[in-house]
Structures are given as structure tokens and as C-alpha cells.
Amino acid sequence: MSGPVPAAPGAAIGVLLVEDHQVMLWGLQKLIDGERPRMGVVGTARTCADALAKAAQLAPDVILLDIDLDGVCMIDFLPELLANGLSRALLLTAERDTGTLDLAVRRGARGILHKEVAAEQVLKAIEKIHRGELWFDAGTMGRVFGQVFDARAAQRLDPELARHTQLTTRERDIVKATVEHSGSANHVLAAQLFISEHTLRNHLTSIYRKLGVASRLELYVYAVRHALVRTKTARQRTAPLNRR
């Protein structure tokens, strides 16, 4: 079976919309389809699995996606979404944490739009991304380039740091809570973080994969050993481990 074929020059820009909020999805589709034949929606997805399948099947020119898809951090799946080698990712998000957004750039995002942006800015960003340009503010670009150089230097000194830099700010918060509430059940830990147990499990799965651990116990040991959590509680709880 042959792979995806890119659209011919001058053809409409094909956009895949990935958004779990029905009203937002409907509005974006009306906005983009209103620009035909210049651009048009070739598919929509409301789950991570559907997004991955349609990105591979349709090979859209631009994938416009929300970072948080029903509790799943789509930043972790950017490399898979872009694996067809033809699509470019444009993020539309309410997220303001610079660490999370910078990670998205390092994972392959070509642009970031905040959800309160004007409609014409969405259309302009899609066109620029399709032409191979970037859609970031100067601050984001400066931070990302600096982090790339810092990360390369850090990896030469300590390869384990390469794993730590993959964690988003939210994932670091969850690691911290996991250590500080190590004896709590998942539903209790989720309540402490003001998220659902389902969302917590999604975050933990991502954290386990990035750090190479398989359980909350292994995560606790890893976090303490590598000083991912520097709190009084963590230091007190490491004492029995150090005496063994």
C-alpha cells in the first residue's frame, strides 16, 4: 500500500481539527470551511486514538489541535501525529504555562494560538504554517532555543537529566504530589490535585513512560533518588530508605 500523497501546489489547505469540545469544534469547522477553496476541513477528531488514525490516513496539511484532549496531554503524541512527514501542527489552547508550551515546540509544534485569539488570526496562522513558516512570539522562540542548547550541555554532564526535561510542569506537580501523598489511593491523590482519577491515570502513564518506571512505588523511589522533589516531607520519608 502506498503512503500518503501531499496535496498538489495551489490546492486547498487541508486541515484536521482535533478538539473534544463540540461547540469549539463546530465553530472552527464553520470558520475554516467558510474560506473554501482557499482551505477546508478534511476531518475532525475528538479523541487521541481518532486523531492518530486520521492523521495517518488523511495526511492533512495542517493539524489544528487542543493540547488537553479529555485529560490526555496531546503534546506527548505530537511525534506520532506528525509521523506521516507531511503534516504540520498548530496548537490552539488555553494553556499559559511556558514550560508546557515550550515542550510542545520541542516536540514538533509549528505554532501556538491562544483560544481567545481573533478568528482572522486563526486563518492567518494556518496559512503561514502551511507555507512552512512558524507562528510563535519572540519570547517562546528565545526560550526554546536556549533550552535546546542547555539540554544538550546537560545531557553531556548527566544523561538522566534528558528524561527530566521531558516532563511538563503539570507532570512535575503530579510527581511532587505522588511523593508527598505516597500512601494515598489514586482517587485521594486525584482529589488533592483537583482532577479526575481517569485524568490522573493518563498523566501517570505518560510520566512512567518518560522516566522509565512502572508503578507509583518506582516513581517515588526515582523522584527521591534524582531529587525531582525537594520538600521537607520528601527528605523525612527518605530517611528510612537511607538507613537500610
N, C-alpha and C positions, 0 to 999 in steps of 0.2 A: 504494500500500500504506500502510495506517495505521501510525502509530508505536506503541511500547509503551504499554500502558494500566496505570496504577497499580492496585494491589490496593484493593478496597473497604475502608472503615474497619471495623475489627474482624476482618478476615480474618487468617489465619495469616501470620506474618512469613516471607517467602520469602528464603532465604539461599543465595547462590552461594559454594561453597568452592573456593578456589584454593590448592593445595598440591601440591608434587611428591613428597613422601614418602608412600608408600602407607599405612603404618601410621598416621601422623598424620591423613591424610585419612579413613581408616576410622573412627578414634576420634572425630573431630569430627562425622562424619556420624551415628554412633550417638548421640552426646551430644545433638545438636540435634534429630534425628528422635524422640528419646525424649521431647521436650517437645510433640509434637503434641497438640491442634491449635493450641497457642499459637504455635509456629514450626516450620519444617521446611526441609529442604534441597531446593531446586528444581533444582540442577545442581552438577556438580563439574568442575574443570579442573586439568590437571597441566602445561600449557604456556602460555606467554604468548598464543600465537595462539588457542588454545582458549578462554582466559579472555576475550579481547576479543570473540570471536564470541558466546559465551554471555551475556556482559553485555549486548550489543546485542540479542540475540534474546529473552532471558528478562526483562530489566529487573528484576532481583531487588531486594528492599527493602534488603538488606544484602549487601555483598561482603566476606567474611572471607578475607583473603589473606596469604600469606607474602611478605615483601619480596624474598627471594632465591629465584627460581624457576629452578633448574637453571642457575645462573650469570647469569641475566638479572635486572637490578635493576628490580623492578616499580614502584618509585617513579616511574620515567620514563614509565610507561604509565598512571598514575592518571587523568590528564585524559581519556584515551581510554576507560578503563573506566567513567568516570562521565559520559560524553557523552550517555547517554540522558536525563539530567536527573532521574531517579527514584531511582537507587541511591545508597547511602552506603557508604563504605569504612571497614572496621575492620581494622587490621593486627595480625597475630599473628606475632611474630618473636623471634628470639634476639639480634637486633642491640641493642647497648648504646651505640653511638656517638651522642652527642646531635646532632651535625651532620646525620647521615643521617636520624635520626628527625624533626628539625625540618623538614628539607626535605620529608619525606613530608606533614607537616601543611600546609605551604605549597602542596603540590600537590593537596590536597583530602581527605586522610585525616581522618575524624571521630573516630577513636580509635586507641589503640595498646595492645596487650596483649603481655606477655612470655610466652614459651612455658611457663614454669614456673607460670603463674597457675592458681589453682584452677578446677575445671570450672564451679562456680556463678558465678564472675566472668565467664567467657566468655558465659554465658547472660544475665547481667545487662547486660553491655556491649552485646550485640546488641539487647536491648530498648531501652536508652537511646538508642543510635544511631538506631534505627528511629523513636523519638519526636522526633528532631531535636536531641537533646542531644549533648554531647561527652564523650569518655572519655579525659581526659589528666590527668597530675599537674600540680600548680601550677607546678613548675619548667619543664616543657615549654611551658605556655601563656605564662609570663613571657618565656622566651627567644624564642619565635616572635613575639610582639607587638613585642618590642624590635627584632628583626631586620627586621620589616616596615618600621618607621619608619626604621631605619638604612639599609636598602636604598633606600628612596625618596630619602633625602638623598644617598646615594652616586650614584644614577643622575643626579641633577641636576648633580653635580660631574663625573662621568665615566661616560657611558653604557656603556662597556666593562665596568665593574665588575658590571653587571647579569648579564653572561654568567658571570663568575667565580663569583658566588654560587649559580649553579645546580649547580655540581659538588659531589658528595658527598665525604665525607672519603676514601673508598676511591678515588674517581676522582682526587682530588688526589695520593694516593700513587702512582697509576699514571702520572700526568703527570710526577711527580718521577723515578720510575724510568725513564721513557722518555727524559728528558733526560740522566740520569746514565749510562744504558747505550744511548746513541743509535746505536752501531754494532752492537748485538746483534740477532740474529734474534728473531722473535716467540717461538719456543719457548724460547730462552735467557732472554728477558725474563720470560716466564711462570714459568719455574723460579725466577728471582730473587724473584718475588712469591708463590711457593708456590701458584699457581693453574694451571689447565689452559690450554692455548693457546686452546681454544674460549671459555673464560670471559674471557680477555684480549681476544679479538676483540670480544666483546659489550660489554665496558667501553669499548674504544676507539671503537666505533661510536657509543656514547652520548656520549662526550667530543667526538668530531668534530662531532656534531650540535649540541651545546650551544655550542661555541666557533666554529663556522662554518669548520672546516678539513676537509681531505680526505685527509690522509695523516700518517704519523709525522713526516715531514720538516716539513710545515707546522705540526704540533703543536709540534715542537721550537722552531721559529722564533717561534711565537706565545708559547709559555711563557717563553722568554728575553726577548722584547721587552716582555712585560707583567709581568715579574718574578713569575711564578707559582711559580718555583723559585728559591730564594735559597741556593745552595750554592757552595762553593769550586769544585767541578767545573764547575758551570754557568758561573761567571764566567770560568774559564780557557778554556772552549770558545767563549765569545762573542768572545774577543779576535780571532781571525781574521776573524770577520764584521764587527767594528767597523773593521778596517783596510782592508776592501775598498772 
